[in-house]
Amino acid sequence: MRVLFFLFTFALSIKSWGVDSKCEAWFKNGKIDRKSKKCVLKCSVLQVDMDTFACPLECEKLCDDPCKESERFWKNKLKDGRPNLWPNTTEKSKQWSEKEKELVTKALSKMPKVLKFELVELYRMDKSKDFPNPSSHGSHYITLYDSAFDSGNDLLRILFHELAHELYGTFSQEDIKSYYISAMWSQERKEREPSTMRSDSTFVRSDGRTSPEEDFANNMEFYLFNPVQLKKHWSPVFEWIKKVYSGKLTLECK
Ligand SMILES: [Zn+2]
């Protein structure tokens, strides 16, 4: 009983020491912009005294750095195991290495807001059934394979492509209709797959012909990473993306 009472008063006194409020005041005196991208760095070198010597450890909490926030957001999306009902049964899940987690969250934190989806989860698997395919997407899941981390591959570009698939999944019927017009897709009857009259040479990547969604993900990827190529292959889609996502596809946290 006595011990419990002691612990209780000890806990209360910690609260009354107000470590957090002292750090808040210390941070406020430093006059750092809470939302600045350099906030954590500037905070960590603020002068301290006997009362505030531990405050630099609180800098991440005190700052509202959008890039750090974004990294935390995406880090929570990296999952172990297999996605529910993953159709590719031959693909085996594997553990993320710490380095991979860091690389993936860093790349994801650069994504424009329009590609920041609450529902998305990312999984790590060994080898695609379509090797050397580096990644796959399916109903809110993104899977990264070993080849995504090969030196010749651009992780940022790979992830951007997969998130473009997710974006396509949010399209309304109106959005789909509008995209179909610019990319020359059509679907005569509901029970039939969409088709296109475009020639092979108008696709930035040949697998775009397999579906409007794959075509869309490829085109979004090229819009950002190879705009000249996209314009050359099929300029109406370039213009459509420019009009619909005007100013919304810029990478963040460079
Ligand atoms: Zn794709």
Residues whose N, C-alpha, C, O or C-beta is under 5 A from the ligand:
A	BS01	ZN	E214 A217
